[in-house]
């Protein structure tokens, strides 16, 4: 099973067990003892670098002994002594891996990066040693062919376990299994290398501004943050802008200095493509080639076919059909927006042709001209703590749950906050960590994971420990954090993932994870409440006066909400198509130029030169780092579901309808993958979804 055998991915839902052993460990290694912290959260304050490797090694050794015990059991193979025993094996390994993986994404350092590279081949071998264990598979197959009396969840675990071993190479001959081991190890290391290179490239770039006049157009909070960054770097009196989204994106949107916009834009889109020690071109070529070889070895014509078999989409054709349906109206809308941009350039008395570094700047001007709305008018009403409380408010209205801040818990980082989540009956649902601001030790983007996933132990439910990690605009010293509308939306998104983790109620790790193209449904539907007037009236209050956001400003936000969707949708679809195009290849030349491939595959579809793919090849960590391989389309696939699902609330005339929320929790958020994904959706909605709500939501219809 994947939860046992694969290293955890931070963009995906991580799993973990909260205890191992009851006796104090003589070495003082926290992983080797029962956690004694409140709610048995990881004792982050006690964990040191030297604790990880011994715990990993002992964890792999213990799991191998557990596997040996299953294999050598003289009794006939049954669900309990084989399938359930395998599912529960590896507790220590799961325990250390979830902490290490979570912190490696949120607070890494050179030592953790080095240890990752050292552990990668060991974990790959350990995984293969289990999946390719001939005697173990024989017992699994015996149960699969004669299952006996099993309940629904047990049947699904058996099915998934058998299928996972087959997909892991259990039916291959010895020579093919040897090759598969080599490929798995190579793929694991290449994905790790890609991600480390990307983070180093992002951290390496600095746009240093020395003249105050070069800051023209930039909002005060961004200038103050850049001054703080410069001060921390020993350059007081200057301003430093970085490639982290809270810095680069508003700079491109507001900076009047076109030359500086060009410089930071090119720095952003050329990450991993600079011909230096962290260049990712060759990493990608080798990775695409290795994935294709693995797919062929497993009997598939390309890697996408292999990966999609386990998802809702099932086939590359189904993915392309959806993406192409949306591409045409999105590109048409983007061309309309480009016309607006060119009109704004002419208003400036300029004659140059719009480039990528001009889009956000002039699109923002066009939006202001059309709707009289400046994003900086909204920020004062989106104080971070208020938005966070708004997220909690929506969850309380929908499900009756509450969140209480905890001050007595060890934290994964001093910047993090901890909350206890209680169900509507007052029972403990789990612990939630929230970590909001960028730092060099944190990878970019936003994600939700767990330091312990929900499970059962000795018949008793074990509550999850969930984490939300973001990279929001960090305030200057003494100032509040004021979010952009996009950042507020991101918090609602990640909180939707957190609810999925908190509400899940399954007995086996092997049925905990939903398909990749279903996993974004719980997160994306939560975004729909973010800017509903009824919700804004509760949390959107001016950070200085406490005034509720004015109705006329909300109305302007609503009217302008769909403007810019041509750009947003096109850049996203470009990345989704690029991901698929790499993974439907049937041949990968040894001299493949990946950037040329990117230019050709997107160019033939008519992508505007001013709109780069949301993630270009050499920093496309979703697919090249693993997690969303041949799966970046999942966001738009799930958006078909979430837009249709939100209609279920709107149709009742009450966006907080308790009956609908109860069904969503019961059929979508609780059962893991006990039911097939589309069955879960139909159980909730009563029908399969259509694409029209998505097109309307994005203003493409």
N, C-alpha and C positions, 0 to 999 in steps of 0.2 A: 504494500500500500504506500501511496505517495507520502503520506504524513510520516511514515516510519523511515522511508528510504531516501528521501531527497532532502538536501539542505534547504532550510526555510528561506523563502523569498520575501523581502520586506514589503513590496507592493501588494503581495497576496496575503491571505489570512493565515497567520502563523499558528502553530499548535504547540502545546506544552503541558507538562505535568508538574504539579506544585511541590512534590516531596520525593525524597529518596533516602530511605534509611532513617532510623530513629536515634542511633547512637552518635555522640559527638565524634567528629573526625579528628584524628590526632594531628593532621597537617593544617587544620584550620580552614580547609577548603569548604566554603558555604554550599557548594553544589553537592557535596558528599554527605550532607546531613539534612534532617528535616528542617524546613524553614520555620523559624519561631516568630516571624514578623506578623503584624496584624494582617488578617486575611491570607496569611502565608504568601505574600507577594515576595518577589526576589529581594534579597537584602543588598540592594545596589551599593550601599555605603560600605559593605564588607567585601565585595567582590574585587579582586585584583587580577591584573593580567596573568600572573603566574598560576591562577586557578583554572583557567580555561583548558589548556592543553591536557593536563592530567585528567580532568573530568571528561573531556571528549574521548580520550583513549580508554579510560575505564568504562565509559558509557558504551563504546563500541564492543569492548570485550564482554561486558555483561550481556548485551543483547545477543552476541554470538553464542554465549552459553545458553541463553533462553531458546535460541533457534535450535541448538544441538539437542536440548531437552525435548523439544517438540518432535524433531526428526527421529530421535531414539526411543520415543515412547512406544513400548511394546503393544499398547492397546490399539484397537482399530481407530482409525482417524475419524474424529467427530467434529462438529462445529465448535464445541467448547474446548477440546484439547488441541485443536489445530488452528482454526480460523480466529476464534476469540483470543486464544493464547498469543498468536502472532500479532493481532491488533494491539494487545496490551504490552507487548515487549518493547524494550528500549526506553524505559521511563527516564533513566539518568541521561541518556543521550538527548532525548527530547527536551529535558529540563535545561541542560546547558546550552543546547543549540538555539532555543528560542531567545534566551538572554543575549547570547553572543550575536546572533543575527540581528536582533532588534537594535542593540547598541552599535553594531558595526554600521548600520544605516544612519542612526541618529547622533552618534558621538564617537566616531572612529578616530584612530591615530595610526601612525606608521607601524607600531607593533601589531595592532589588530589586522592591518592589511597584510603584513608579512605572515602572521599566523593563518590567515585565511588561505593564502597561497600554499602554505605547508599542509593544511588540513584538507584542502580540496581533493587531491588524489586519494587520500586516505578514506575520506567519506564516500567518494565515488566507488572505490574498491569495496568498501563495506556494504554499500547499497547493492552492488552487483553480486557480491558473495551471497546475499540473501535471495535476490530475485533469480539467480542462476543456480540455486541449490536444487539439484535434481531430486533428492529424496523429499525435500520440503514440498516441492511442486507436486510430487506424486501423491502426497497426503492431501494437499489442497484439491487436486483433481479428483481424488477418491470421494471427498466430501461433496464436491460439486456434482458428481454423478449420482451420489446417493445422499442427499441432504438430510433426510429425515424430517421431523416436524420442526419447522422454524417459523418465527413470526416475521412480519413484513420487514422490519429493520434488519434482522439476521439474514434474511434472504438477499437483501440488497448488499450487505457486507460480503456475503459469500460470492455473489456475482462480481462485485467490484474487485475483490481479492484475486479471484481466478483471472479475470480480464487483465488486471494490472500485471500479473506475472507473465501472462502471454505477451502483453505489450512490452514487458521488460526483457523478453528474449528467452523465456523458459522453453519454448518449443524449437529453438534453433539448435543446429548441430554444434559440436564442440569447437570447431574452427570458427564458425560464425559468432559463437558466444565470446571467443577470445577477441575477435575484431570489435564486437560491440563494447566490451570492456574498455578497449583502447579509445574508441570514439566517445564513450561517455566521459572518460577522464579528460580527454582533449576538449570536449564541449564545455565541461564544467570549468576548466581553467581559462578558456578563452572568454567565457561570459564574465568570470570574475575579473580578468584583466581589463576587459572593455569598461566595466563599471568603475574600476579604480582609475583608469586613464581619464575617463570623462570627468570624474570629480576633481582630479588634479588639474585638468585643463580649465575647468570652471573657476577654481580657486586661484589659478595663476594670473588671470587677466585683471588688470586695474586700469581704469580710465582716470588719470590724475588731472584735475582741473586746478589751475593756479590763479586764474584771473576771475574776479567776481562777475565781470560782464558776460563770461561764458556760461553763467548759470541762468541767463535770462529765460523766462518762461517756466522754469521749474517751480513746483510748489514748495512752500517753506518747510514742510515736514521732510521732504526728500533731501533738500539742501542741508537741513540739520543732521539728518542721518548720515549723509556723505561726509560732513565735517567730523562727526563722531568717529566714523570709520578711519578717516585720515589721522585723527588724533591717536587712535589705538595703534596705528601703523607708524607712529612717530613722525607724522607730517602735519603737525598742528598748523592751522592757517591755510591749509589746502582742502580740497574736497576729493574723495575717492568714490567712484562708482564701479560696481562689480557686475558680473554676469548672473548673479542670483536674481530671480524674477522680480522681487520687490524693488530692486535697484534699476535693472536694465529696462524693464517694460515701461515704467513711468518716465524714464529718461527719454526713451524713443517717442513717447506720447506728448511730452511737454517741452523738450529742449528746443529753443529757437536756433541754436547753433547747428547748422546742417552738417558741417564737417565732423563735429563730435558725434552726432547721431550716426553718421556713416562708420566712424571708427568703432563704436561700441556694437553696432549692428553686425559688422563683419567679424568682430571678435566673438560674438555670440554664435553666428551661423557656421563658423569655421572651427569650432571646438573639435578636437580629435582629428583635425585635418590640416595640421601645421608642419608635418614632416619632422617632428621632434621625437623625443623619447616616449611621448604619450600619444603618438599618432595611432589612430584606430583603423586605418584603411586595410592593412594586412590582417589585422585581427578579424575584421568582418569577413574578408574573403575566405580565410581559413574556417571561420565559424559556419558560414553558409555552406561551404563544401562539406564539412564534417556532418552537419545536420542532414544534408542530402544523402550522404553515404549511409547514415544511420537509417533513414527512411527506406532506402533501397534494400538494405540488409533485412529490414522488417517486412519487406514485400510490398512497399508502396512506391508509386512513381515519383512522388515529391514529398517534401517534409510537411507541407500544409495539409495534404491528405491524411498523413499520419496523425498530426496534431488535432485536426478538426473532427476526427472520428469520435472523440470524447466530448464534443461540445454540442450545443443546440444546433448550430449551423450545419454540422455533419460534413459538408463538402465545400471546396473552394468556389464552385459555381454558385452556391447559395450566398456566399459572402459577396462575391462580385456583383450578383444581381441586386442586392440591397445597396451596396456602395454606388453602383452606377445609376440607380434610381434617383439617388439624392445628388449625385455629382452634377448632373445637367442643370437643375434649378439653382444649385448653390453657385456654380460658376457664372451663370447668368446674373445672379444677384451681385456677385463680386465685381463683375464688369460695370454694373450700375454704380457701385460704390467707387470704382476707379474713376468713372466720369465725374463724380462729386469731388474726388480728390484733385483731379486736374483743374476743375473749376476753381477750387480754393487756391491752387498754385497761381492761377492767372489773376485772382483777386489780389495776390501778393505782389503782382507785377513781375513775376518770374516767368522764364521761358523754358526751364529745364523739364525733362521728362521724369515723371515720378519713378522713384526707385524704392526698394524694400525699406530703406531707412526713412522714407517719407510717409509711408502708409499710415502708421498709427498717429503721427503728428497731424497730418491733414484730414484724416478720417475723424479725428477728435474735433477739429475745427468745423467740419461739415456737420457733425452731429450737433454741435452747439448752435450752428446757424439754423438747422432744421427744427430743433426741439428746445432751444434755449436752456440747455442743461450742461453744466460743467460737473464732471465727476467729483471735483473738489468741494462742490456744494453739498455732496452727499456724505463724504467722509466724516465730518463732525458728528453725524448722527450714528456712525457705525463704530463706536468705541468697542474695542475687543471684548471687554468684560460684558458689555450689554448684548453683543451679538451672541456670545457664548450662552448667556442667560436666555436669549431668545430661542436658541437651539433646544435648551432644556425645557423651555415653556411649551414648545410644539410637541415634544415627546410626552410631556405630562398631559397635555390636552388630548393627545391621541391614545395614549396607553396607560395613563395614570401613574407613570413611574416618576421618581424623584432623584435628584443628585445633590449630595452634600459634600462640601469640600473637606478633605482630611489633612490635618497638619502633622500627623504622627507617623507618616509612612516614609520609608526610604524612597528616594526619587531617582529615576534613570539619568537625570541631569538637573542641576540646581534651577534651571529655568522652568522645569516641568511643574505641573499642578496635578493633584490627585483628588478623585471624587469617589464616593461610594454611591452606587446605584441601587435603589430599592424598588421592588415591584409595588403595584398598587395595594397589595395586602400587607406591605411593610417588610416583606422578606428580602433578604440580600440577593441581588442579581449579579453583582460583580463590582470590580474596581476599574475606574477609567483614568488613565493618565492623559494629559494634554500638554504638548510641547510646541510652542508657537513660532519662535523666531529663528532666522538663519544663523549659521555659524560655519566656520571652515570645516569643522569636524562632522557636519551633517550633510547628507546628500540632498540634492535639490528636489523640488516638488512637494507633494503632500501625500500622506498615506495613513492607513490604519492597519495595525497588526495586533498580535497578542503576545504577552509574556507567559500566559497560560490559557489554553483554550478550554472551553466547557467540556466536561467529561463526567463520568461516574467512577467512583472508587468504593469498592466493598458495598455496592448498592446505594451509595449516597452521592448525591449530585455535588460536583466540584465546580464552583463558580469561576468564570473567566477573569483574567486580568488583561484589560484592553488598553491599547495606546493609540492616540491620534498625534501625528507629527506633521507640522506645517512649516512653511517658510514665509511668514507674513512680514510686512513692513515693520522693522524694529524702530521704536520711537527713540528720539534723542533723550538724554538724561533728564529726568524730571517731567517728561511729557507723556501723555497717554498714547497708547497704540490706537490709531484710527485706521480702520480697514477700508480698502476699496470695496466696491460692490462685488467685484470678482472674488476677492478674498473672503468676504462674508458668505458668498455662495459656496466657496470651497469648504468652509467650516461645516455648513449644512451637509455637503456631500460626504465628507469623511465621517461625520457623525452618523449618517445613514449606515455606513459600514460598521460603526461601533454598535449600533442597535442590533444589527444582524448577529454580531458576535455575542452580545449580551442576552439575546432572546433564544439563541440556538439551544436545543434540548435533545441531544442524541446520546446513545450509550456507547458508541464505538467511534474511534478516530476515523476509521475508513469510510464512514458515511457523513462526515462533518462538512466536507468542502463541496460547494456547488460548482457547476461548469463555469469556465472563465467568462463566457458570454452571457451568463446569468448573474454573475456576482455584482455587476454594477447596477442592477435594478434597485436593491435596497438603498444604495447611496444616491442614485440620481433622482429617485422619487422624492427624497427628502429635500432636494433643492427647490421643489415646486412651492414649498411653504415660505421660503426665505424672504420673498418680496411681496407676498400677499398683503394688501393694506391692513387686514385684520391682525396680521402678525407684526408688521412694521410698527403699528400703533402701540404695541407692547414693549418692543425692545429698542426701536430706533429713536433714541433721545439724545439731544444735543449734549455733548460732553461737558459744556460749560454752564448752560442754563437749565438743562433738564427738560427743555421744550421737546415735545413729541414732534417728529418729522411732519412738516406741513403737508396737508392734503394735496395742495397744488404741486408740490415737489414730487410727491408719490405719483401723481397723475402724469407728470412729465417723464418720470422714470419708466412708467408703464408704456407710454407712447413711444419712447425711444428704445425700449428694451430689445426690440427685434432688429434695430439698426446695427449694421456691422456683421450680421449673421452670414453674409456672403463670404467675407474674409474668414471668420471663425470656422465655418463649416468646411470651406474649401481647404484651409490649411490642415484641418483634422483629417479630412478624407484623403488628402495627398499622402499623409503619413500612413494611413490605413492601407491604401493601395500599394505604397512602397513596401510595406511589411509583407503583404501578400505576394507581390511580384517577386521578391527575393525567394520566397519559400514555395513558389510553384515551379521554380526552375528545375529542369531535368538534367541540366549540365552546368557546371561551374568551372570555367576555364582557369588554368593555373595563373594566367596573366590578367585575370578579370580586374578592371578598373571600376571600383564600386561607385565612385562619384560620377563617373561617366554613365554608369548604369542608371543611377538616380536621375540624372539630367534627361536621359533618353526616355525612361519609363514614365516620368511625369510630363515631360515635354510633349510626348505624343498625345496626351490627353488634353493638352491646351492649358495647362496650369500657367497662370499669369506670372511673368518674371518677377513682379513685385511681391509675390506671396511665396515664400519658401515653405516647404513642408514643415508642419509644426515641430517635428523632430527630423533633422537631416540624418543621414546614415551614420555618421561617425559619432553622434551623441544620442542616438535613438536607443536609450537604455531599456525601454519597455520591451523591445523585441530582441536586441542584441545582448542585453544583460539577462535575458530569461524572464519568465513570468507571463509576458504577453506575446510570446513567439507565435507568429501567424495568428495573432489574437488581438491586435490593437483595434481592429474593427469592433471589438466587444462593446465599447462605449456607445456606439451608435446602434448596435444590435439591441443592447439593453435599453436604449432611449426609446425605441419602438415600444418596448414593454412599459417603461415608466410613464410615458406620456399617455398611453392607453389606460394604465392603472390609475393615474390621477383623475382621469375622467370619471372613474367609479365614485370618487368623492364629490366631484363637481355635479354629477348627475343627481345627487341627493339634495343639492342646494346647501350643503354644509361641509366645508373642507375639513372639519374635525369629526365627521360622522363616526360614532363609536362602533357601530355595527361593521362598517367597512374596515375601520382600523383593526378591529378584532379579527376579521377574516384575513387581513394582510399579515398580521402577526402569526396567526395559526397556520396559514398555508404557505407563506413565503419566508418568514423570518425564523420560524421554529424548527422545521423538519430537516435541516441540512440537505442531504441529497437522497433521503430515504425514498422520495418520489422523484420521477423524472422531471426535469425542469419545466417543460411545457405543461405537463400534468399539474404541477404546482400552480402554474399561472392560471390554467383553466379552472382549477379548483377554487381559486380566488375570484376570478373575473367572470367565470361562466362561459367564456368564449376565448378563442385565440385573438391576439391583437392585430390591428391594422396599422398601416403606415401614416394615414392621414393626420392623426393627432400630432405626430412628430413634425410633419411638414408645416402644420399650422403653428406649432409652438416655436419653430425657428423662423417663421415668417417667409417660408419658401412656397407657400400655396395661397 
